[in-house]
């Protein structure tokens, strides 16, 4: 994508990236909670 052709594209990309990062953070937290219910019987070596 050529940012010079779209004035304001830089700030909108930053905002979109920030929203995506927040979404991934939330999904990661939910995954950690879901996986935390499982217990290993033996520690991994």
C-alpha positions as CSV (number, residue, x, y, z in Angstrom):
1,X,0.0,0.0,0.0
2,X,1.3,3.4,-0.9
3,X,0.6,5.8,2.0
4,X,1.4,8.8,-0.1
5,X,-1.8,8.3,-2.1
6,X,-4.1,8.3,0.9
7,X,-3.6,11.2,3.3
8,X,-4.6,10.1,6.8
9,X,-3.9,6.5,6.0
10,X,-1.0,6.4,8.5
11,X,-3.1,7.4,11.5
12,X,-5.9,5.0,10.5
13,X,-3.5,2.1,10.1
14,X,-2.1,2.9,13.6
15,X,-5.6,2.9,15.0
16,X,-6.5,-0.3,13.3
17,X,-3.3,-2.0,14.5
18,X,-4.0,-0.9,18.0
19,X,-7.5,-2.3,17.9
20,X,-6.2,-5.6,16.5
21,X,-3.6,-5.8,19.2
22,X,-6.2,-5.2,21.9
23,X,-8.4,-7.9,20.4
24,X,-5.5,-10.4,20.3
25,X,-4.6,-9.5,23.9
26,X,-8.2,-10.3,25.0
27,X,-8.2,-13.6,23.0
28,X,-4.9,-14.6,24.6
29,X,-6.3,-14.0,28.1
30,X,-9.3,-16.1,27.3
31,X,-7.1,-18.9,26.0
32,X,-5.0,-18.8,29.1
33,X,-8.1,-19.1,31.3
34,X,-9.4,-22.0,29.2
35,X,-6.1,-23.9,29.2
36,X,-5.6,-23.3,32.9
37,X,-8.3,-25.8,33.8
38,X,-6.0,-28.6,32.5
39,X,-3.4,-30.0,34.8
40,X,-0.4,-32.1,33.8
41,X,0.1,-35.3,35.8
42,X,3.9,-35.1,35.3
43,X,6.0,-32.1,34.7
44,X,7.4,-31.7,31.2
45,X,11.0,-32.7,30.9
